Amino acid sequence: MEPLNIIYWVKVALGALAGALCVILRINNIFSGVMLCMAVYLVSDKILRQIFIAKVSKPSDVTKTGIGIYIASWVFFWVLLYTIIYPH
């Protein structure tokens, strides 16, 4: 697999992880959820830059690749898991 494909799928998994963390920590307001999401993204971005900096053409490609799917998978898994675990 190419480095950008690996980064993309890692960010899909990290979005799901961030959504699961929101449920595990019982975060039920959007502000706290966004803060947790951003924290996970920033930490993972630094780690991914360290790993893939020499394998991509521009360092900004690591940050830009997969940001949309990260947010989409975070929201999807947060809503899905929260609805399953805490039905009203």
The first five atom37 places (N, CA, C, CB, O) and aatype in JSON, in Angstrom:
{
  "aatype": [12, 6, 14, 10, 2, 9, 9, 18, 17, 19, 11, 19, 0, 10, 7, 0, 10, 0, 7, 0, 10, 4, 19, 9, 10, 1, 9, 2, 2, 9, 13, 15, 7, 19, 12, 10, 4, 12, 0, 19, 18, 10, 19, 15, 3, 11, 9, 10, 1, 5, 9, 13, 9, 0, 11, 19, 15, 11, 14, 15, 3, 19, 16, 11, 16, 7, 9, 7, 9, 18, 9, 0, 15, 17, 19, 13, 13, 17, 19, 10, 10, 18, 16, 9, 9, 18, 14, 8],
  "atom_mask": [
    [1, 1, 1, 1, 1],
    [1, 1, 1, 1, 1],
    [1, 1, 1, 1, 1],
    [1, 1, 1, 1, 1],
    [1, 1, 1, 1, 1],
    [1, 1, 1, 1, 1],
    [1, 1, 1, 1, 1],
    [1, 1, 1, 1, 1],
    [1, 1, 1, 1, 1],
    [1, 1, 1, 1, 1],
    [1, 1, 1, 1, 1],
    [1, 1, 1, 1, 1],
    [1, 1, 1, 1, 1],
    [1, 1, 1, 1, 1],
    [1, 1, 1, 0, 1],
    [1, 1, 1, 1, 1],
    [1, 1, 1, 1, 1],
    [1, 1, 1, 1, 1],
    [1, 1, 1, 0, 1],
    [1, 1, 1, 1, 1],
    [1, 1, 1, 1, 1],
    [1, 1, 1, 1, 1],
    [1, 1, 1, 1, 1],
    [1, 1, 1, 1, 1],
    [1, 1, 1, 1, 1],
    [1, 1, 1, 1, 1],
    [1, 1, 1, 1, 1],
    [1, 1, 1, 1, 1],
    [1, 1, 1, 1, 1],
    [1, 1, 1, 1, 1],
    [1, 1, 1, 1, 1],
    [1, 1, 1, 1, 1],
    [1, 1, 1, 0, 1],
    [1, 1, 1, 1, 1],
    [1, 1, 1, 1, 1],
    [1, 1, 1, 1, 1],
    [1, 1, 1, 1, 1],
    [1, 1, 1, 1, 1],
    [1, 1, 1, 1, 1],
    [1, 1, 1, 1, 1],
    [1, 1, 1, 1, 1],
    [1, 1, 1, 1, 1],
    [1, 1, 1, 1, 1],
    [1, 1, 1, 1, 1],
    [1, 1, 1, 1, 1],
    [1, 1, 1, 1, 1],
    [1, 1, 1, 1, 1],
    [1, 1, 1, 1, 1],
    [1, 1, 1, 1, 1],
    [1, 1, 1, 1, 1],
    [1, 1, 1, 1, 1],
    [1, 1, 1, 1, 1],
    [1, 1, 1, 1, 1],
    [1, 1, 1, 1, 1],
    [1, 1, 1, 1, 1],
    [1, 1, 1, 1, 1],
    [1, 1, 1, 1, 1],
    [1, 1, 1, 1, 1],
    [1, 1, 1, 1, 1],
    [1, 1, 1, 1, 1],
    [1, 1, 1, 1, 1],
    [1, 1, 1, 1, 1],
    [1, 1, 1, 1, 1],
    [1, 1, 1, 1, 1],
    [1, 1, 1, 1, 1],
    [1, 1, 1, 0, 1],
    [1, 1, 1, 1, 1],
    [1, 1, 1, 0, 1],
    [1, 1, 1, 1, 1],
    [1, 1, 1, 1, 1],
    [1, 1, 1, 1, 1],
    [1, 1, 1, 1, 1],
    [1, 1, 1, 1, 1],
    [1, 1, 1, 1, 1],
    [1, 1, 1, 1, 1],
    [1, 1, 1, 1, 1],
    [1, 1, 1, 1, 1],
    [1, 1, 1, 1, 1],
    [1, 1, 1, 1, 1],
    [1, 1, 1, 1, 1],
    [1, 1, 1, 1, 1],
    [1, 1, 1, 1, 1],
    [1, 1, 1, 1, 1],
    [1, 1, 1, 1, 1],
    [1, 1, 1, 1, 1],
    [1, 1, 1, 1, 1],
    [1, 1, 1, 1, 1],
    [1, 1, 1, 1, 1]
  ],
  "atom_positions": [
    [[0.83, -1.19, 0.0], [0.0, 0.0, 0.0], [0.87, 1.25, 0.0], [-0.94, 0.0, 1.21], [1.98, 1.26, 0.54]],
    [[0.36, 2.28, -0.6], [1.08, 3.55, -0.63], [0.91, 4.27, 0.71], [0.56, 4.45, -1.8], [-0.07, 4.05, 1.42]],
    [[1.86, 5.13, 1.06], [1.81, 5.81, 2.35], [0.53, 6.62, 2.58], [2.99, 6.72, 2.48], [-0.01, 6.61, 3.68]],
    [[0.03, 7.31, 1.55], [-1.18, 8.11, 1.74], [-2.4, 7.23, 1.96], [-1.4, 9.01, 0.53], [-3.32, 7.64, 2.68]],
    [[-2.43, 6.04, 1.37], [-3.53, 5.11, 1.64], [-3.48, 4.61, 3.07], [-3.47, 3.92, 0.66], [-4.52, 4.48, 3.73]],
    [[-2.29, 4.33, 3.56], [-2.14, 3.88, 4.95], [-2.6, 4.99, 5.9], [-0.68, 3.49, 5.24], [-3.31, 4.72, 6.87]],
    [[-2.18, 6.22, 5.63], [-2.57, 7.35, 6.47], [-4.1, 7.5, 6.48], [-1.9, 8.67, 5.97], [-4.7, 7.73, 7.53]],
    [[-4.71, 7.37, 5.31], [-6.17, 7.49, 5.19], [-6.87, 6.47, 6.09], [-6.6, 7.29, 3.73], [-7.76, 6.83, 6.85]],
    [[-6.48, 5.21, 6.0], [-7.16, 4.17, 6.77], [-6.85, 4.26, 8.25], [-6.79, 2.81, 6.24], [-7.68, 3.89, 9.09]],
    [[-5.67, 4.73, 8.59], [-5.35, 4.96, 10.01], [-6.26, 6.05, 10.57], [-3.86, 5.35, 10.19], [-6.72, 5.95, 11.71]],
    [[-6.53, 7.08, 9.78], [-7.4, 8.15, 10.25], [-8.85, 7.71, 10.34], [-7.28, 9.36, 9.33], [-9.59, 8.21, 11.19]],
    [[-9.28, 6.8, 9.51], [-10.62, 6.22, 9.65], [-10.72, 5.52, 11.0], [-10.93, 5.23, 8.49], [-11.69, 5.71, 11.74]],
    [[-9.72, 4.71, 11.31], [-9.72, 3.97, 12.58], [-9.61, 4.93, 13.77], [-8.55, 2.97, 12.61], [-10.25, 4.71, 14.8]],
    [[-8.81, 5.98, 13.65], [-8.68, 6.94, 14.74], [-9.96, 7.73, 14.95], [-7.53, 7.89, 14.46], [-10.28, 8.07, 16.09]],
    [[-10.69, 8.02, 13.9], [-11.99, 8.67, 14.04], [-12.96, 7.78, 14.81], [0.0, 0.0, 0.0], [-13.71, 8.25, 15.67]],
    [[-12.95, 6.49, 14.48], [-13.8, 5.53, 15.21], [-13.37, 5.45, 16.68], [-13.74, 4.13, 14.55], [-14.21, 5.37, 17.58]],
    [[-12.07, 5.47, 16.91], [-11.56, 5.44, 18.28], [-11.97, 6.69, 19.04], [-10.03, 5.3, 18.27], [-12.36, 6.6, 20.2]],
    [[-11.88, 7.85, 18.42], [-12.29, 9.09, 19.07], [-13.78, 9.07, 19.39], [-11.96, 10.3, 18.17], [-14.19, 9.54, 20.46]],
    [[-14.59, 8.55, 18.49], [-16.02, 8.42, 18.76], [-16.29, 7.48, 19.92], [0.0, 0.0, 0.0], [-17.15, 7.75, 20.76]],
    [[-15.57, 6.37, 19.96], [-15.73, 5.42, 21.07], [-15.27, 6.05, 22.39], [-14.93, 4.13, 20.79], [-15.89, 5.82, 23.43]],
    [[-14.2, 6.83, 22.36], [-13.75, 7.51, 23.57], [-14.79, 8.5, 24.08], [-12.44, 8.24, 23.3], [-14.98, 8.63, 25.29]],
    [[-15.46, 9.18, 23.18], [-16.52, 10.1, 23.59], [-17.63, 9.36, 24.32], [-17.1, 10.83, 22.36], [-18.18, 9.87, 25.3]],
    [[-17.95, 8.16, 23.87], [-19.0, 7.37, 24.52], [-18.49, 6.81, 25.85], [-19.46, 6.22, 23.61], [-19.21, 6.85, 26.84]],
    [[-17.27, 6.3, 25.87], [-16.71, 5.72, 27.09], [-16.61, 6.78, 28.19], [-15.33, 5.12, 26.81], [-16.87, 6.49, 29.36]],
    [[-16.23, 7.99, 27.81], [-16.11, 9.08, 28.78], [-17.44, 9.78, 29.05], [-15.09, 10.09, 28.3], [-17.5, 10.76, 29.8]],
    [[-18.51, 9.29, 28.43], [-19.87, 9.83, 28.59], [-19.97, 11.31, 28.26], [-20.36, 9.6, 30.0], [-20.63, 12.08, 28.95]],
    [[-19.29, 11.68, 27.19], [-19.36, 13.06, 26.72], [-20.66, 13.21, 25.94], [-18.11, 13.44, 25.82], [-20.9, 12.5, 24.97]],
    [[-21.5, 14.15, 26.38], [-22.78, 14.32, 25.7], [-23.02, 15.76, 25.23], [-23.9, 13.9, 26.62], [-24.14, 16.11, 24.86]],
    [[-21.98, 16.59, 25.25], [-22.13, 17.91, 24.62], [-21.1, 18.06, 23.52], [-21.99, 19.05, 25.68], [-20.02, 17.47, 23.57]],
    [[-21.44, 18.85, 22.54], [-20.64, 18.93, 21.32], [-19.28, 19.59, 21.57], [-21.4, 19.71, 20.25], [-18.29, 19.2, 20.96]],
    [[-19.22, 20.57, 22.47], [-17.96, 21.27, 22.71], [-16.9, 20.33, 23.25], [-18.17, 22.43, 23.68], [-15.77, 20.32, 22.76]],
    [[-17.24, 19.55, 24.25], [-16.28, 18.59, 24.81], [-15.91, 17.52, 23.8], [-16.85, 17.94, 26.08], [-14.76, 17.08, 23.74]],
    [[-16.88, 17.1, 23.0], [-16.61, 16.1, 21.98], [-15.65, 16.6, 20.92], [0.0, 0.0, 0.0], [-14.75, 15.88, 20.49]],
    [[-15.84, 17.85, 20.5], [-14.94, 18.44, 19.5], [-13.53, 18.6, 20.08], [-15.48, 19.81, 19.02], [-12.54, 18.38, 19.38]],
    [[-13.44, 18.99, 21.35], [-12.12, 19.14, 21.98], [-11.38, 17.8, 22.03], [-12.26, 19.72, 23.4], [-10.19, 17.73, 21.74]],
    [[-12.09, 16.74, 22.4], [-11.48, 15.42, 22.42], [-11.08, 14.98, 21.02], [-12.43, 14.39, 23.04], [-9.99, 14.43, 20.82]],
    [[-11.95, 15.22, 20.05], [-11.67, 14.87, 18.66], [-10.42, 15.59, 18.16], [-12.88, 15.22, 17.76], [-9.56, 14.98, 17.52]],
    [[-10.32, 16.88, 18.45], [-9.15, 17.65, 18.03], [-7.88, 17.18, 18.72], [-9.37, 19.13, 18.3], [-6.82, 17.13, 18.1]],
    [[-7.98, 16.84, 19.99], [-6.81, 16.36, 20.73], [-6.28, 15.06, 20.12], [-7.15, 16.17, 22.22], [-5.08, 14.9, 19.92]],
    [[-7.19, 14.13, 19.84], [-6.78, 12.85, 19.23], [-6.17, 13.1, 17.86], [-7.98, 11.89, 19.11], [-5.16, 12.49, 17.51]],
    [[-6.77, 14.01, 17.09], [-6.25, 14.28, 15.75], [-4.86, 14.92, 15.8], [-7.22, 15.2, 14.99], [-3.98, 14.53, 15.04]],
    [[-4.68, 15.88, 16.68], [-3.38, 16.57, 16.75], [-2.26, 15.63, 17.22], [-3.47, 17.77, 17.68], [-1.15, 15.68, 16.7]],
    [[-2.56, 14.8, 18.2], [-1.55, 13.85, 18.68], [-1.23, 12.83, 17.58], [-2.04, 13.12, 19.96], [-0.06, 12.53, 17.33]],
    [[-2.26, 12.32, 16.93], [-2.02, 11.33, 15.88], [-1.31, 11.96, 14.68], [-3.34, 10.7, 15.43], [-0.51, 11.29, 14.02]],
    [[-1.59, 13.23, 14.4], [-0.92, 13.9, 13.29], [0.57, 14.02, 13.54], [-1.53, 15.28, 13.06], [1.38, 13.82, 12.64]],
    [[0.94, 14.36, 14.76], [2.38, 14.45, 15.09], [3.06, 13.09, 14.94], [2.57, 14.98, 16.53], [4.18, 13.0, 14.42]],
    [[2.39, 12.05, 15.39], [2.97, 10.7, 15.29], [3.07, 10.27, 13.83], [2.12, 9.69, 16.08], [4.1, 9.74, 13.41]],
    [[2.01, 10.5, 13.05], [2.03, 10.11, 11.64], [3.06, 10.91, 10.84], [0.65, 10.3, 11.02], [3.68, 10.39, 9.92]],
    [[3.25, 12.18, 11.2], [4.3, 12.98, 10.54], [5.68, 12.38, 10.79], [4.25, 14.44, 11.02], [6.51, 12.33, 9.89]],
    [[5.92, 11.95, 12.01], [7.21, 11.34, 12.35], [7.45, 10.08, 11.52], [7.27, 11.01, 13.85], [8.57, 9.83, 11.07]],
    [[6.4, 9.31, 11.33], [6.54, 8.04, 10.63], [6.65, 8.22, 9.12], [5.37, 7.13, 10.96], [7.46, 7.56, 8.47]],
    [[5.82, 9.12, 8.55], [5.68, 9.2, 7.1], [6.31, 10.42, 6.46], [4.25, 9.16, 6.74], [6.11, 10.64, 5.27]],
    [[7.06, 11.23, 7.19], [7.6, 12.48, 6.65], [8.5, 12.24, 5.43], [8.37, 13.22, 7.73], [8.5, 13.03, 4.49]],
    [[9.26, 11.18, 5.45], [10.19, 10.92, 4.34], [9.53, 10.17, 3.19], [11.37, 10.12, 4.84], [10.12, 10.04, 2.12]],
    [[8.31, 9.69, 3.39], [7.66, 8.86, 2.38], [6.63, 9.6, 1.53], [7.0, 7.69, 3.04], [6.06, 9.03, 0.6]],
    [[6.37, 10.88, 1.86], [5.4, 11.67, 1.09], [6.11, 12.85, 0.45], [4.23, 12.16, 1.99], [7.2, 13.24, 0.87]],
    [[5.47, 13.42, -0.58], [6.12, 14.52, -1.3], [6.15, 15.81, -0.49], [5.42, 14.76, -2.62], [7.15, 16.53, -0.51]],
    [[5.05, 16.12, 0.22], [4.99, 17.33, 1.04], [4.55, 16.95, 2.45], [4.01, 18.39, 0.43], [3.67, 16.1, 2.61]],
    [[5.14, 17.54, 3.47], [4.73, 17.23, 4.85], [3.27, 17.55, 5.12], [5.61, 17.98, 5.82], [2.64, 16.9, 5.96]],
    [[2.72, 18.54, 4.43], [1.32, 18.89, 4.66], [0.36, 17.82, 4.15], [1.0, 20.23, 3.99], [-0.8, 17.78, 4.55]],
    [[0.84, 16.94, 3.27], [0.0, 15.85, 2.78], [-0.41, 14.91, 3.91], [0.73, 15.06, 1.7], [-1.5, 14.35, 3.89]],
    [[0.46, 14.75, 4.9], [0.14, 13.89, 6.03], [-1.04, 14.47, 6.8], [1.36, 13.72, 6.96], [-1.95, 13.73, 7.19]],
    [[-1.04, 15.78, 7.03], [-2.11, 16.42, 7.78], [-3.41, 16.47, 6.99], [-1.7, 17.83, 8.18], [-4.48, 16.23, 7.56]],
    [[-3.35, 16.76, 5.71], [-4.55, 16.94, 4.89], [-5.23, 15.62, 4.52], [-4.2, 17.68, 3.64], [-6.45, 15.58, 4.38]],
    [[-4.46, 14.57, 4.38], [-5.02, 13.29, 3.93], [-5.93, 12.71, 5.01], [-3.9, 12.3, 3.59], [-5.5, 12.47, 6.13]],
    [[-7.17, 12.49, 4.65], [-8.1, 11.8, 5.53], [-8.78, 12.63, 6.59], [0.0, 0.0, 0.0], [-9.44, 12.07, 7.46]],
    [[-8.66, 13.95, 6.55], [-9.29, 14.77, 7.6], [-10.81, 14.69, 7.52], [-8.82, 16.23, 7.49], [-11.49, 14.68, 8.55]],
    [[-11.35, 14.65, 6.32], [-12.8, 14.57, 6.17], [-13.36, 13.25, 6.67], [0.0, 0.0, 0.0], [-14.38, 13.24, 7.36]],
    [[-12.71, 12.15, 6.33], [-13.18, 10.85, 6.78], [-12.95, 10.68, 8.27], [-12.49, 9.73, 6.02], [-13.7, 9.96, 8.93]],
    [[-11.93, 11.33, 8.82], [-11.71, 11.29, 10.27], [-12.91, 11.92, 10.98], [-10.4, 12.04, 10.65], [-13.45, 11.33, 11.93]],
    [[-13.33, 13.09, 10.54], [-14.46, 13.77, 11.17], [-15.75, 12.97, 10.95], [-14.62, 15.2, 10.6], [-16.55, 12.83, 11.88]],
    [[-15.95, 12.46, 9.75], [-17.16, 11.69, 9.46], [-17.23, 10.41, 10.3], [-17.22, 11.34, 7.97], [-18.28, 10.08, 10.83]],
    [[-16.12, 9.7, 10.42], [-16.14, 8.46, 11.2], [-16.28, 8.76, 12.69], [-14.88, 7.64, 10.94], [-16.89, 7.98, 13.42]],
    [[-15.71, 9.87, 13.15], [-15.87, 10.27, 14.55], [-17.34, 10.52, 14.87], [-15.03, 11.53, 14.86], [-17.86, 9.98, 15.85]],
    [[-17.99, 11.33, 14.06], [-19.4, 11.65, 14.3], [-20.25, 10.38, 14.18], [-19.9, 12.73, 13.29], [-21.11, 10.13, 15.02]],
    [[-20.01, 9.59, 13.15], [-20.79, 8.38, 12.94], [-20.7, 7.44, 14.13], [-20.33, 7.65, 11.67], [-21.73, 6.99, 14.65]],
    [[-19.48, 7.14, 14.57], [-19.32, 6.18, 15.66], [-19.78, 6.75, 17.0], [-17.87, 5.76, 15.76], [-20.29, 6.01, 17.84]],
    [[-19.61, 8.05, 17.2], [-20.09, 8.66, 18.44], [-21.61, 8.53, 18.54], [-19.66, 10.14, 18.52], [-22.13, 8.1, 19.57]],
    [[-22.31, 8.9, 17.49], [-23.77, 8.84, 17.48], [-24.24, 7.39, 17.55], [-24.34, 9.52, 16.23], [-25.15, 7.07, 18.32]],
    [[-23.65, 6.51, 16.76], [-24.07, 5.11, 16.74], [-23.88, 4.44, 18.09], [-23.28, 4.34, 15.67], [-24.82, 3.85, 18.63]],
    [[-22.69, 4.54, 18.65], [-22.42, 3.88, 19.92], [-23.2, 4.5, 21.07], [-20.94, 3.92, 20.22], [-23.67, 3.79, 21.95]],
    [[-23.34, 5.82, 21.06], [-24.09, 6.49, 22.12], [-25.56, 6.06, 22.07], [-23.98, 8.03, 21.98], [-26.18, 5.85, 23.12]],
    [[-26.1, 5.92, 20.87], [-27.49, 5.5, 20.73], [-27.68, 4.05, 21.17], [-27.95, 5.66, 19.27], [-28.7, 3.71, 21.78]],
    [[-26.73, 3.2, 20.87], [-26.83, 1.8, 21.26], [-26.66, 1.62, 22.76], [-25.78, 0.98, 20.52], [-27.41, 0.86, 23.38]],
    [[-25.69, 2.31, 23.34], [-25.38, 2.09, 24.76], [-26.32, 2.84, 25.69], [-23.96, 2.5, 25.05], [-26.7, 2.32, 26.74]],
    [[-26.71, 4.05, 25.33], [-27.57, 4.89, 26.18], [-28.88, 5.22, 25.48], [-26.83, 6.19, 26.58], [-29.11, 6.38, 25.14]],
    [[-29.74, 4.23, 25.26], [-31.03, 4.56, 24.6], [-31.92, 5.32, 25.58], [-31.75, 3.25, 24.1], [-31.87, 5.11, 26.79]],
    [[-32.72, 6.2, 25.03], [-33.59, 7.02, 25.88], [-35.0, 6.52, 25.83], [-33.55, 8.49, 25.46], [-35.88, 7.08, 26.49]]
  ]
}
